[in-house]
Amino acid sequence: MANHYKYFLIFLFVFQSVSAQFSVGVSYGIQIPGRQDLKFRRYENTVLQENIKTTYVQTNITPVLTVDATYWINKYGIRLSYFEWEHISTAKEFLTDERPPFFRIEQSREAFYVSILRKSSFPFLPEEQRQTTKKYTYFGIGIGETLTEVERGRTQWRAAFLLSYSLSIPIVKKIRAIAAFKFLLTRDIDTLPNKDGWFVDTSGRWHPFRFGPHWDTKYHVFQVGLQWEPF
């Protein structure tokens, strides 16, 4: 029993000596999507009858909500994040003269990410202020899964990737203001080849940061929010 008590005291001493911190937050802003290609496909008796390809698709800027929980130990943290937004696309130009019966597609998207974060000094501050200020920035890299529901298409979980950069500024005790830029990357989502009727196949556009031929659906997110530190 004495040894167990000694080990408990050692653990308590180590735990208290580490600068640990927990926070929960909510952020709101806009997402600017990358360009997408759409393929309007019609099936009859499960056989593809028409495949109308686009050459230009207009995408809308839409709101995006994020809720997260973060645990910090000194300069490093781990974060669980939930994102929710919509992707609205309108086909403007087609590869051929054929036209589908509809042109506008909505994609409902939800994403869960686990990220590793690292704090850094606040930019543009004099050297003497960096040692005393409670302002800081942090970078993050994360992986996760995105649930995409395509109108007249498939509902599917696909792998996702996240890069983030945030500014953190205290405003009152236990409450911090956050301004963040986030880059979301996920895989495209295919149509339903086993049903009759019109369906839509969605695909992103080529870019240098993708991990493979289907890692091409990207979003540029700008958000502001609040972080609450209950402990």
C-alpha positions as CSV (number, residue, x, y, z in Angstrom):
1,M,0.0,0.0,0.0
2,A,2.8,2.4,0.8
3,N,4.4,1.8,-2.6
4,H,1.1,2.4,-4.3
5,Y,0.7,5.7,-2.4
6,K,4.2,6.7,-3.4
7,Y,3.6,6.0,-7.1
8,F,0.3,8.0,-6.9
9,L,2.2,11.0,-5.4
10,I,4.8,10.8,-8.2
11,F,2.1,10.7,-10.8
12,L,0.3,13.6,-9.3
13,F,3.5,15.6,-9.1
14,V,4.3,14.9,-12.8
15,F,0.7,15.7,-13.9
16,Q,0.6,19.0,-12.0
17,S,4.0,20.0,-13.3
18,V,2.8,19.7,-16.9
19,S,1.0,22.7,-18.4
20,A,-2.2,20.9,-19.3
21,Q,-5.3,22.6,-20.6
22,F,-8.7,21.6,-21.9
23,S,-11.0,23.7,-24.1
24,V,-14.2,23.4,-26.1
25,G,-15.0,25.8,-28.9
26,V,-17.4,26.7,-31.7
27,S,-16.5,28.5,-34.9
28,Y,-18.5,29.8,-37.9
29,G,-17.5,31.2,-41.2
30,I,-17.5,30.5,-44.9
31,Q,-16.0,27.8,-47.2
32,I,-14.7,28.6,-50.7
33,P,-14.9,25.3,-52.6
34,G,-12.5,24.2,-55.3
35,R,-13.9,23.6,-58.8
36,Q,-15.8,20.4,-59.4
37,D,-16.7,18.3,-62.5
38,L,-20.1,16.7,-62.7
39,K,-21.3,13.8,-64.8
40,F,-25.0,13.4,-65.3
41,R,-25.8,9.8,-65.8
42,R,-29.0,8.0,-66.7
43,Y,-29.5,4.3,-66.1
44,E,-32.2,2.0,-67.5
45,N,-32.5,-1.6,-66.3
46,T,-29.2,-0.9,-64.5
47,V,-27.5,-0.2,-67.8
48,L,-25.9,3.2,-68.5
49,Q,-27.8,5.0,-71.2
50,E,-26.5,8.6,-71.0
51,N,-23.4,10.1,-69.6
52,I,-23.3,13.9,-70.0
53,K,-20.0,15.5,-68.9
54,T,-19.4,19.1,-67.9
55,T,-16.6,21.4,-68.8
56,Y,-17.4,24.2,-66.3
57,V,-19.3,24.0,-63.0
58,Q,-20.0,27.0,-60.8
59,T,-19.7,26.4,-57.1
60,N,-21.2,28.6,-54.3
61,I,-19.6,30.0,-51.2
62,T,-21.6,28.6,-48.2
63,P,-21.5,28.8,-44.4
64,V,-19.5,26.2,-42.4
65,L,-19.9,25.4,-38.7
66,T,-17.2,23.8,-36.5
67,V,-17.5,22.4,-33.0
68,D,-14.3,21.1,-31.3
69,A,-12.7,19.8,-28.1
70,T,-8.9,20.3,-27.5
71,Y,-6.5,19.0,-24.9
72,W,-3.1,20.8,-24.6
73,I,0.1,19.7,-22.9
74,N,2.6,22.5,-23.1
75,K,2.9,23.5,-26.7
76,Y,1.2,20.4,-28.2
77,G,-2.4,19.5,-28.4
78,I,-4.9,17.0,-29.8
79,R,-8.2,18.1,-31.1
80,L,-11.5,16.4,-32.1
81,S,-13.5,18.5,-34.6
82,Y,-16.9,18.3,-36.2
83,F,-17.6,20.2,-39.4
84,E,-20.9,20.8,-41.2
85,W,-21.5,22.6,-44.5
86,E,-23.2,22.3,-47.9
87,H,-21.6,22.2,-51.4
88,I,-23.9,23.7,-54.1
89,S,-22.8,23.2,-57.7
90,T,-24.5,24.4,-61.0
91,A,-23.4,23.0,-64.3
92,K,-22.8,25.9,-66.8
93,E,-21.0,24.3,-69.7
94,F,-21.1,20.8,-71.2
95,L,-18.8,18.8,-73.3
96,T,-21.5,18.0,-75.9
97,D,-24.8,19.5,-76.9
98,E,-26.8,17.0,-74.7
99,R,-28.5,18.4,-71.6
100,P,-29.6,16.7,-68.4
101,P,-33.1,17.4,-66.9
102,F,-31.5,19.4,-64.1
103,F,-28.4,21.5,-63.6
104,R,-28.1,22.3,-59.9
105,I,-26.8,19.8,-57.3
106,E,-26.5,20.0,-53.6
107,Q,-24.1,18.0,-51.4
108,S,-24.6,17.9,-47.7
109,R,-21.3,17.3,-45.9
110,E,-20.3,16.4,-42.4
111,A,-16.7,15.7,-41.3
112,F,-14.9,14.4,-38.2
113,Y,-11.2,15.1,-37.8
114,V,-8.5,14.2,-35.2
115,S,-5.7,16.8,-35.4
116,I,-2.3,17.3,-33.8
117,L,-1.7,21.0,-32.9
118,R,1.4,23.0,-32.1
119,K,1.5,26.4,-30.5
120,S,3.7,29.2,-31.8
121,S,4.4,32.8,-30.9
122,F,1.9,35.5,-32.0
123,P,3.0,37.3,-35.2
124,F,4.4,40.8,-35.4
125,L,4.9,41.2,-31.6
126,P,8.2,42.7,-30.3
127,E,10.5,40.2,-28.8
128,E,10.0,41.4,-25.2
129,Q,6.2,41.0,-25.4
130,R,6.4,37.4,-26.7
131,Q,7.5,36.2,-23.3
132,T,4.6,37.7,-21.4
133,T,1.6,37.8,-23.8
134,K,-1.2,35.2,-23.6
135,K,-1.8,35.5,-27.3
136,Y,-0.5,32.7,-29.5
137,T,-1.0,31.0,-32.8
138,Y,-1.1,27.3,-33.6
139,F,-0.8,25.0,-36.6
140,G,-2.7,21.8,-37.0
141,I,-2.7,18.7,-39.2
142,G,-5.5,16.2,-39.1
143,I,-7.1,13.1,-40.6
144,G,-10.7,12.0,-40.5
145,E,-13.8,11.0,-42.4
146,T,-16.3,13.0,-44.4
147,L,-20.0,11.9,-44.8
148,T,-21.3,13.3,-48.2
149,E,-24.9,13.0,-49.3
150,V,-25.3,14.0,-52.9
151,E,-28.8,15.0,-54.1
152,R,-29.7,12.4,-56.8
153,G,-26.6,10.5,-55.9
154,R,-24.9,8.5,-53.2
155,T,-24.4,8.9,-49.5
156,Q,-20.9,7.8,-48.6
157,W,-18.1,8.1,-46.0
158,R,-14.8,9.0,-47.5
159,A,-11.3,9.7,-46.0
160,A,-10.4,13.4,-45.4
161,F,-7.4,15.5,-44.6
162,L,-7.1,18.9,-42.7
163,L,-4.5,21.7,-42.4
164,S,-5.2,24.7,-40.2
165,Y,-3.7,27.9,-38.9
166,S,-5.3,29.8,-36.1
167,L,-4.9,33.0,-34.0
168,S,-5.9,32.8,-30.3
169,I,-6.5,35.9,-28.3
170,P,-7.9,36.1,-24.7
171,I,-10.9,38.4,-24.3
172,V,-12.2,37.5,-20.8
173,K,-11.2,34.9,-18.2
174,K,-11.5,31.4,-19.6
175,I,-12.8,32.7,-23.0
176,R,-10.6,33.2,-26.1
177,A,-11.4,34.5,-29.5
178,I,-10.2,32.5,-32.5
179,A,-9.6,33.4,-36.1
180,A,-8.7,30.5,-38.3
181,F,-7.9,29.4,-41.9
182,K,-8.5,25.7,-42.7
183,F,-7.8,23.7,-45.8
184,L,-10.1,20.6,-46.1
185,L,-9.3,17.9,-48.6
186,T,-11.5,14.8,-49.2
187,R,-12.2,12.2,-51.9
188,D,-14.8,12.5,-54.6
189,I,-18.0,10.5,-54.5
190,D,-19.4,8.3,-57.2
191,T,-22.9,7.9,-58.6
192,L,-25.3,4.9,-58.1
193,P,-24.9,2.5,-61.0
194,N,-27.4,-0.1,-59.7
195,K,-30.6,1.9,-59.9
196,D,-32.7,3.3,-62.8
197,G,-33.0,7.0,-63.4
198,W,-30.7,10.1,-63.4
199,F,-27.8,10.3,-61.0
200,V,-24.8,12.5,-60.5
201,D,-21.1,11.6,-60.3
202,T,-19.1,14.4,-58.6
203,S,-15.3,14.9,-58.9
204,G,-12.9,17.6,-57.9
205,R,-10.2,19.2,-60.0
206,W,-6.5,18.3,-60.2
207,H,-4.2,20.1,-57.7
208,P,-0.7,19.5,-56.4
209,F,-1.7,18.5,-52.8
210,R,-3.8,15.5,-53.5
211,F,-2.7,12.0,-52.4
212,G,-4.1,10.1,-55.4
213,P,-6.4,10.4,-58.4
214,H,-9.6,10.7,-56.3
215,W,-8.2,13.1,-53.6
216,D,-9.3,16.2,-55.4
217,T,-12.3,17.8,-53.6
218,K,-11.0,20.7,-51.6
219,Y,-12.4,23.6,-49.5
220,H,-10.8,26.8,-48.2
221,V,-12.4,27.7,-44.9
222,F,-12.2,31.1,-43.0
223,Q,-13.8,31.2,-39.6
224,V,-14.0,33.1,-36.3
225,G,-15.1,31.6,-33.0
226,L,-14.8,31.3,-29.3
227,Q,-12.9,28.8,-27.1
228,W,-13.9,28.1,-23.5
229,E,-11.4,26.8,-21.0
230,P,-13.5,25.3,-18.2
231,F,-10.5,24.1,-16.1
